């Protein structure tokens, strides 16, 4: 029964993650609830090994239907990978506990700003081009990739928000770009977890298939309904992240 519930969580996580990120909010707590005595790193590794497939399939669907600014995003993907490796390495030396109480406040700022700026992310008007866009996207990839490797919650939402706010993408294009950057950071994390033996490979296939199914459905809805729909889901997911991370930081 536990594995069945975790599989359903993986399906829902893939759905949410494909639209705007935040799937870890669903699958990771389900793994911890089902297997409370398991080493945390193993659950993190298993979560990544399943969710990376949904992210990969979502990336392919977005790339086929949404204009992708490869000149900026490819270098950013490389930096996201490098940043995630560095963050994952650092977390083996330093506990990220100080981020637990800071994260809900940062997410709250993101949510309030998004709600106040009602036109934010509704139109696609990239602010940079050429080298400036490469530097801007690369900075986002490196910093948030590092955060993903070091701590993780809300990574997809941070990618989306910064691509919208700083680079001028609409929410749909930002979600597409975020998938590519998150794919790179996930691959880096999986590499590290796998080398240290913290992946349940016998769980991966079932959880990955469920995650991909949810991802395909979420991507289809995002592409069908556009930036306004993605913005709405973004607000809901960030609100849920605030509640979850706030509870973990101050009440648990």
C-alpha positions in Angstrom: 0.0 0.0 0.0 2.8 2.4 0.8 4.4 1.9 -2.6 1.1 2.4 -4.3 0.6 5.8 -2.5 4.1 6.8 -3.3 3.4 6.0 -7.0 0.3 8.2 -7.0 2.4 10.9 -5.4 4.9 10.6 -8.2 2.1 10.9 -10.8 0.8 14.1 -9.1 4.4 15.4 -8.7 5.0 15.0 -12.4 1.8 16.9 -13.2 2.7 19.9 -11.0 6.3 19.9 -11.9 5.7 20.0 -15.6 3.6 23.2 -15.3 5.7 25.3 -12.9 8.0 23.2 -10.8 7.5 22.2 -7.2 6.9 18.4 -7.7 9.3 17.7 -4.9 6.7 19.2 -2.5 4.6 16.1 -3.2 6.8 13.2 -3.9 9.6 13.8 -1.3 7.2 14.1 1.7 5.4 10.9 0.5 8.7 9.0 0.5 9.6 10.2 3.9 6.1 9.3 5.3 6.2 5.8 3.7 9.8 5.0 4.7 10.6 7.0 7.8 13.6 4.9 8.9 15.4 5.1 5.6 18.5 7.3 5.2 17.4 10.8 4.0 20.0 10.8 1.2 18.5 7.6 -0.2 15.0 9.2 -0.4 16.4 12.3 -1.9 18.3 10.2 -4.5 15.2 8.1 -5.3 13.0 11.3 -5.6 15.5 12.7 -8.1 15.9 9.5 -10.1 12.1 9.4 -10.7 11.4 13.1 -11.2 14.2 13.6 -13.7 12.3 11.5 -16.2 9.2 13.6 -16.0 11.3 16.7 -16.3 13.0 15.3 -19.4 9.8 14.4 -21.2 8.3 17.8 -20.3 11.4 19.5 -21.7 11.0 17.7 -25.0 7.3 18.7 -25.2 8.1 22.4 -24.5 11.0 22.5 -26.9 8.7 21.2 -29.7 6.0 23.8 -29.1 7.7 26.9 -27.5 10.5 29.1 -28.9 13.7 28.1 -27.1 16.5 30.6 -26.8 19.2 28.0 -27.0 22.1 30.5 -27.3 21.4 31.5 -23.7 19.9 28.4 -22.2 22.6 25.9 -23.3 25.4 27.6 -21.4 23.0 28.1 -18.5 22.3 24.4 -18.4 26.0 23.7 -18.1 26.3 26.2 -15.3 23.2 24.7 -13.6 24.8 21.3 -13.7 28.1 22.6 -12.3 26.3 24.6 -9.6 24.3 21.6 -8.5 27.4 19.4 -8.2 29.1 22.1 -6.1 26.0 22.4 -3.9 25.6 18.7 -3.5 29.3 18.4 -2.6 29.0 21.2 0.0 26.0 19.7 1.7 28.2 16.7 2.5 30.3 19.1 4.6 27.9 21.7 5.9 24.3 21.2 6.9 21.8 23.6 5.2 19.7 24.1 8.4 20.1 27.9 8.3 18.1 27.9 5.0 15.0 26.2 6.5 13.9 29.4 8.3 14.9 31.8 5.6 13.2 29.9 2.7 9.5 30.7 3.7 10.3 34.4 3.9 12.0 34.4 0.5 9.1 32.5 -1.1 6.6 35.0 0.6 8.4 37.9 -1.1 8.2 36.1 -4.5 4.5 35.4 -4.0 3.6 39.0 -2.9 5.6 40.5 -5.7 3.9 38.3 -8.3 0.5 39.1 -6.9 1.2 42.8 -6.9 2.5 42.8 -10.5 -0.6 41.5 -12.2 0.9 41.8 -15.7 4.2 40.1 -14.7 4.9 37.2 -17.1 1.8 37.6 -19.2 3.7 38.8 -22.3 7.0 37.5 -23.7 9.4 40.3 -24.1 13.0 39.2 -23.4 15.0 42.1 -21.9 18.5 40.9 -23.1 20.1 39.5 -26.2 23.5 38.1 -27.1 26.2 38.1 -24.5 24.0 39.9 -21.9 21.3 37.2 -22.1 24.0 34.5 -21.8 25.4 36.1 -18.7 21.9 36.7 -17.1 20.6 33.1 -17.9 24.0 31.6 -16.8 23.8 33.4 -13.5 20.3 32.1 -12.9 21.5 28.5 -13.8 24.6 28.7 -11.6 23.0 30.2 -8.5 19.7 28.2 -8.5 21.5 25.1 -9.6 23.8 25.4 -6.6 20.8 25.9 -4.4 19.2 22.8 -5.8 22.2 20.7 -5.0 22.6 22.2 -1.6 19.0 22.4 -0.4 16.4 22.1 -3.1 12.8 23.0 -2.2 11.2 25.4 -4.6 14.0 25.2 -7.2 11.6 25.0 -10.2 9.6 28.0 -8.9 12.8 30.1 -8.4 13.9 29.3 -12.0 10.6 30.3 -13.3 10.4 33.5 -11.3 13.9 34.7 -12.2 13.4 34.0 -15.9 10.2 36.0 -15.8 11.3 38.9 -13.6 14.9 39.3 -14.7 15.0 38.0 -18.3 11.5 39.2 -19.3 10.1 35.8 -20.4 6.4 35.1 -20.0 5.4 32.3 -17.7 5.1 29.7 -20.4 8.5 30.4 -21.9 10.0 30.7 -18.4 8.5 27.3 -17.5 10.0 25.8 -20.6 13.4 27.3 -19.8 13.1 26.2 -16.2 12.6 22.6 -17.2 15.9 22.6 -19.1 17.8 24.2 -16.3 16.2 21.9 -13.7 16.9 18.8 -15.8 20.6 19.7 -15.7 20.7 20.3 -11.9 18.7 17.0 -11.4 21.2 15.0 -13.5 24.1 16.4 -11.4 22.3 15.5 -8.1 21.5 12.0 -9.4 25.2 11.5 -10.4 26.3 12.4 -6.9 23.7 10.3 -5.2 24.3 7.3 -7.4 28.1 7.4 -6.9 27.4 7.3 -3.1 24.8 4.5 -3.5 21.8 6.5 -2.4 19.3 5.5 -5.1 16.7 2.7 -4.9 17.0 1.6 -8.5 14.3 -1.1 -8.1 11.8 1.7 -7.3 12.9 4.0 -10.1 11.1 2.4 -13.1 7.6 2.4 -11.6 8.0 5.9 -10.1 9.5 7.3 -13.3 6.6 5.9 -15.4 4.1 7.5 -13.1 6.0 10.8 -13.1 6.2 10.9 -16.9 2.5 10.2 -17.2 1.7 13.2 -14.9 4.3 15.3 -16.7 2.8 14.7 -20.1 -0.7 15.7 -18.8 0.7 18.8 -17.1 2.7 19.9 -20.1 -0.4 19.5 -22.4 -2.5 21.7 -20.1 0.2 24.4 -19.9 0.7 24.5 -23.7 -3.0 24.6 -24.3 -3.9 27.3 -21.8 -0.8 29.5 -22.0 1.0 31.9 -19.7 -2.0 33.0 -17.7 -2.7 29.4 -16.6 0.9 28.8 -15.7 0.9 32.0 -13.7 -2.1 30.8 -11.7 -0.5 27.4 -11.0 2.7 29.2 -10.0 0.9 31.3 -7.4 -0.8 28.2 -6.0 2.4 26.2 -5.8 4.4 29.0 -4.2 1.7 29.4 -1.7 1.8 25.7 -0.9 5.6 25.8 -0.6 5.3 28.7 1.9 3.0 26.6 4.1 5.1 23.5 3.8 8.5 25.0 4.4 7.1 27.3 7.1 5.7 24.2 8.9 9.0 22.3 8.6 11.0 25.3 9.8 9.0 26.5 12.7 6.4 23.9 13.8 7.9 20.5 13.3 
